[in-house]
């Protein structure tokens, strides 16, 4: 059993949630009551859940193949991820342009 915390903090909203096993940033955002866009059913193609990783990028899983394709097509910056694809493995801070 992993005893390391996996707290996702959403700044500047100052809301957070502890990520469960194999849970994405989007899942944690929903539990924290954080408004985060999504229209593709979390399959990674709409990019509406684009977020910026403020800290803890190393605590997210590497980009999926779908996420990499979307990142190239949508010109995501290096510190941006799709919340529906990034699985949380440790503490991180997340923001987006519309909060």
C-alpha positions in Angstrom: 0.0 0.0 0.0 1.3 3.4 -1.0 1.4 5.7 2.1 2.7 8.8 0.2 0.2 11.6 0.0 -1.1 12.6 -3.4 -2.6 16.0 -2.8 -3.7 18.1 -5.8 -4.0 21.8 -5.0 -5.8 24.1 -7.4 -4.4 27.6 -7.3 -5.5 30.4 -6.9 -8.8 28.7 -5.9 -7.1 27.2 -2.8 -9.0 24.0 -3.1 -7.5 20.6 -2.9 -8.2 16.9 -3.0 -6.3 13.8 -2.3 -6.0 11.7 -5.4 -7.0 8.1 -5.2 -5.1 5.3 -6.9 -5.0 5.7 -10.7 -6.9 9.0 -10.5 -6.4 11.8 -12.9 -6.2 15.5 -12.2 -9.7 15.8 -13.7 -11.0 13.3 -11.2 -9.5 15.1 -8.3 -10.8 18.5 -9.6 -14.3 17.1 -9.7 -14.1 15.9 -6.1 -12.6 19.2 -5.0 -15.5 21.1 -6.7 -13.2 22.8 -9.1 -14.7 24.0 -12.4 -12.7 22.4 -15.1 -13.9 22.2 -18.7 -14.4 18.8 -20.4 -16.6 17.8 -23.4 -15.1 14.6 -24.8 -15.9 12.3 -21.9 -12.3 12.3 -20.6 -10.8 10.5 -23.7 -8.3 13.3 -24.3 -9.3 14.8 -27.6 -11.1 18.1 -26.9 -8.3 19.7 -24.8 -10.9 21.7 -22.8 -9.3 20.3 -19.6 -6.0 21.9 -20.4 -4.2 22.9 -17.2 -0.8 24.4 -16.3 1.3 22.5 -13.8 2.6 25.0 -11.3 4.6 22.5 -9.3 4.9 18.7 -9.0 5.1 17.8 -12.7 7.3 14.9 -11.8 4.4 13.5 -9.8 2.2 13.1 -12.8 2.4 10.2 -15.3 4.1 10.9 -18.6 1.8 12.2 -21.4 -0.2 9.5 -23.1 0.0 9.0 -26.9 -3.3 10.8 -27.3 -2.2 13.6 -25.1 1.1 14.0 -27.0 -0.9 14.2 -30.3 -3.3 16.8 -28.9 -0.4 18.8 -27.4 1.3 19.0 -30.8 -1.9 19.8 -32.6 -3.1 22.4 -30.1 0.4 23.8 -29.4 0.4 23.1 -25.6 3.3 24.6 -23.7 5.7 22.3 -21.9 4.1 22.9 -18.5 0.6 22.2 -19.8 -1.2 18.9 -19.5 -4.6 17.5 -20.2 -6.2 16.9 -16.8 -8.1 13.9 -18.0 -4.9 12.1 -19.1 -2.5 13.1 -16.3 -2.6 10.5 -13.5 -1.5 11.8 -10.1 1.3 9.9 -8.4 2.2 12.6 -5.8 1.6 16.2 -4.7 1.1 18.8 -7.4 -0.3 22.3 -7.9 -2.5 23.0 -10.9 -3.9 26.2 -12.4 -5.6 27.3 -15.6 -6.1 30.5 -17.5 -9.8 30.9 -16.6 -9.7 30.8 -12.8 
